[in-house]
Amino acid sequence: MSGCIIGNFGFQRSGKTLMAYLIAEQYRRKGCKVYTNMITDDFINIKSLDDIPLDYEPKVLLLDEAYYFMDSRLWKNNTNSSIFFNTIGKQNIMLIITAISPDTIEKRVREQLNFCIFAKGDATQIHYKILDVQRKTEKILTFNKTPDLFNSLKYDT
């Protein structure tokens, strides 16, 4: 888990945040702390990346619309951004991000992606193309848009 970076990409309302939430929720249920900029009672809300403890405890960091957080130019101290981007694995962080496009994410993070998940929704289904960047494999996953899919969700973006 540590150092794993999962990018969820797609247009607004495509289902990228749904997949990111479902992945993070599975780790929360296993006892991992989940830090996020999303509004949810189940995860720990953060306002900036400086809110994440610098320790070696396993943790998940879920950043919705991550380009607001992952731009090193926004950091007051560029040394801090370099340390964070280059030590995600050493800090025992699984990073899950969402964005419209990969090119909106900080290059140092983009180049470390383990999985890219591309989301596309239509009236009745959400389609995901999951790319395992390291193994160079892919998988297609489709969810039907039913009330059951959305009943257990507890977040707002």
N, C-alpha and C positions, 0 to 999 in steps of 0.2 A: 504494500500500500504506500509506504513512504516514498515521496518524490514522484508519485504518479500524477500526471496532469491530464485532465479530461476536458476537451473543448467541445461545447455544444453550440452549434451555429445554425442560424436560420433567420428568416424575416420575422417581424412582429407577428405574434399569435400563431407561430408555426409549431410550437410544442417543445422548444428547446429548454425552457425553464422547467417544464413538467419532467423531462428526463433527468435533468440535473437534480431536481428535488428528490426524485425517486431513488437515485443513486445515493445521495447524501442520507436520506432517511434510512436506508438499509444499514449504513454504518452507524447511525445514531442508535438504532435498535440493538446493535451489537455492543454498545457501550462507549462508542467514540464521541467525543465532543465535536459539534459542528458549529463553526463560526460562519456568519453570513451577513450580507447587507440587505437581505430580504426581511420582510415583516412576517414573523412566525413565532409562535409560543414555544415550539419544540427545539429551536436552535438558538445559539447565542448571537445576539445582534451586535454588529460592529459599525463604527462610523468611518474608520480608516484602517489601513493595514497595520498601523502602529498599535492597534488594540489587540492583536494576536500575541499570546504569550510566547516568548522566545525560550522554549524548553524542548525537551525531547519526547514529550508525551505524544502518542499518536493523536492526530486531529484531522478533521476535514475542514477545508475552507471553500465555501460555495459563494462565488461572486456572480450575481446576476448583472448583466450588462457590464461586464468586467472592464471595459475600456475606461470607465470612470475611475477605477481603482488601479489599473495596471499600466498607467502611463507614468514612467519614471520622471517626466518633466514636472509632474505635480508635487513631487516630494521636495520638502524644504532642504533636505540633505541627500544629495545623490549617492553618497556612500551607503546610506541606509537602504536605498532602493537596490543597489548592486548586491548588497549582502542578502537581502530578501530573495531577489530573483535567482541568485546563484546558489542558495542554500536551502531551497524548498525541501529537497530530499533529506538533508542533514537535520532539518527541523522536524522531520517526521510528519510532513503535511501532505495530504492528498488534496490537490487543488482541482476544483471543478468550476469551470467558468462558462458563462453564456455570453454570446455577442452575435451581432448580425453577420459579421464576416471575420475570418481569422486575421485579416490584415489590419484590423482595428486594435489588436492586442500587442502589447510590448514584445518586441522581437526576441528578447532573451527567454521569454516564456513560450512563445510560439515555436521556437526551435527545439524546445524540450517536450512538446506534446507527445503523450503516449497513445492517446485515442482522440480521434476527431469524430464527432457525431453530428451529422447534418440532418436537420429536421425540416419536414415539409408537411403541412396540414392541408386537408381539404374538408369538405362539408361533413364527411362521415368517418374519416380516418386520419391518423397521424403516422407518417412514414419516416423511419430513421435509417440512415445509412451509416453504419458504424465501421470506421477504419481503424485497425490496429496498426499504428505507424511503425512500431518496432518489428512486428512479424510480417508486415505487408500483406495482411489479410483483411477481408471485409465481410460484413453480415448485414442483411436487410431485416428490419424489424417493423412490424405494423401493429398499431393499437387501434381498435375500433373506438370511436368517440361515443361512449355510453355513460349514463349517470354513474355507474359503478366505478369507472375510471377516475372520476373527479370527486366522488363523495369523500374519500379519505384525505384529500389535499387540505393542508392547513397553512397556506401562505398567501401573501399578497406581494406584488412586485411594484 
